[in-house]
Amino acid sequence: MENKFLHTFRLVIDGLPEPVEFHMFHELDDVATVTDSFAKYVARQEDDFLPLGEGGAVRANRVLHVSHVKSERTPDA
């Protein structure tokens, strides 16, 4: 499986004043499929933390809303 696309999601987090972005590589560019896959990934994390860049993480069960922002083809794809 080649991760040909970098997808950016906006997450609304309970307790944070502003949405945050989460980046995920995926082999598909299909927004509906990738968003469904990411939402299921977040749901499976339950009490685990999702990394939000180099400087932070959030408990996955605090995610209230997931929206797809964009996808970009990776340079090596």
Beta strands, then each sheet from edge to edge (+ up, - down):
strand 1: 5-13
strand 2: 20-26
strand 3: 49-51
strand 4: 57-59
strand 5: 63-73
sheet 1: 2+ 1- 5+
sheet 2: 3+ 4-
end
